[in-house]
Amino acid sequence: MKIDNHNLDNALFTALKEDLRSVEKSRARRRSMPGNYVYVLALDRGGYPSDLPKHDLKIPAVEPPTNFSERCDWEIQRQSFQIIRDGQAIWVIAGSREGALYGFDELLECLTGVIWAGVRDDQLVFAAPRKLPTGVQAPSFPYRFRDGSGPDGATESDYNTWLSRNRYNGRVITGKAWNDFSPQRRAAFLNSVRTRAMHLVCGSHAMDFYLPESELEAHPEWRGMRDGKRMARARVTFPESSHLDADLPIQPCYTNPEVIHTITTNMAAQIRQTPDIEIFSIRPLDGVNNWCQCPSCLGQTPYEQMYNIALALAKRTAPTLPIELIAYGNTLTVPGEELPVSNRIVTMLCPCQRPYERRFYELGGPRLGMSTAYPEPDRLNPVDDRDYGKLFRAWAPVWKASETVPGICEYGGILWHDETFRTERQRFLYHPPAELRFDEVKWYRDHGVRYFSHETEFMNWPDASLQLAMARSLWNADEEPEAYLDRYYGAACGSLGRAVRLALERIEKSLTAREDPASALARLERILPWLPDSATRARYQSWVGYVRLAWKEYEAFLDGRYEEALEHEKTVAAYLPECLVELLDNVNMQWVMSYSETRQARLRQIISDGGLPGSRE
């Protein structure tokens, strides 16, 4: 295959050639490379050849609209592409450079069957070729961001390339982390995201960077009020997880005009210093039930406090800079007053700490049990997945009235502790099912969500199927998950793909039902020796060992044998470093091990307290 660059910039064309080269040199590729000549061009760059085929694409405007909803439409146009075959030649015509990249990678996927499973070229797998798509191809969501680190063995450039190949188009970096990047790391990062046509989102949970401790010491009246006193830390209550009650940082007094001025001044300064910041994220200090209780702050919901900071920042920054807010914990409390209109804001509802037992949008379920008590202590963990569906519906008229674009911040479903001790399902990794992912993403798309941030670490253990399912659903919510899963497992496991998939699903069902997975694990193990790739076999086998050990801990925990559970958890912690070398390019191992460390801490606390907290549900 040969590609011709009609009007792309050199950096993007280099990325296309790198993607082609990765496929060409992959040892897993089973078929010879097609001999087509490929022409790639972006319409918004002009200079079209006279023989350009007729197409149905719109040419996006040069400058982005200030209205964020309109900007979403503009992004869709930029990322859209059409593939047209003309004899042996194939045209990839795109709205802009983003669409050219996605269109060329789509062409590679169709002609060669490549699936970008991992960050290394030797981790690519190949399914059967597919027919070229007809008509204009466009993403279901214009913004598909990823927060969290790549695998231990990958550079940031490796990780950004993997994200781009799977059509994520943005990275979220906290303002503090960005400030601490060395000049060399910052330059390399910017070069990587520019080359791969990605967006940089900065800010996030960094309020203590924009309002540092030195400012609060100089202005103690800026601190949050608790029990009538201004203080940096105070006792914070978690109604459903009383074992977490502790002295924690208190949110500053966000309704104080001087506080707003200082925060937005520092935010605006960082934005000026880094013109590559395309979207700015405003989030409070992480936590729940830690808000200022002065009369002024009690007169506004926590979300309103963040919204007013966003309005103030909007006055200090270019009108084309979108501002991101998040609704989670106390900021999920629906405002009681009508918000000022601002068409630059996107608000992400964050369905965190979910058990993933149901589709969140299903009707029914118990009375809403979270984000209803403020200013009294609120739950962080939902009673039921459907709590978030109820909250989404309550927020919808607020977003519409304020012209705010709705977004979703999805936590990933793996390795997040359920502090209510209702489930430890997340630790076993094969969770949640791809079908749930596609169903929920389609519902989001059909109900106005246009912005999606997936906040989770890289996790290709035991395989890449669930991680790739998230990416696939965000690009095309209408893809059939069954077809996607068959294609992936056929590529990763050859003729045994269907057998491996069914074996994994049996394990998943056993774990979800809190039943001993021994029989299902043994079934998978009987298949593994026949897999053609040794690295794939080793990854599945190490995961089987992990699940067996973790189940022993969980079984003892469910039976109330907490001392025994602790000893089993120590065995899990000792086992994980044994897997480190084979998993370096597949997981963020520190993150996996930290789950076991926290689990040990919780078990010690339960033993010390003489049993589970009385608030267990």
Order of alpha helices (4+ residues) and beta strands (2+ residues): beta-alpha-beta-alpha-beta-beta-alpha-beta-beta-beta-alpha-beta-alpha-alpha-beta-alpha-alpha-beta-beta-beta-beta-alpha-beta-alpha-alpha-beta-beta-alpha-beta-alpha-beta-alpha-alpha-alpha-alpha-alpha-alpha-alpha-alpha
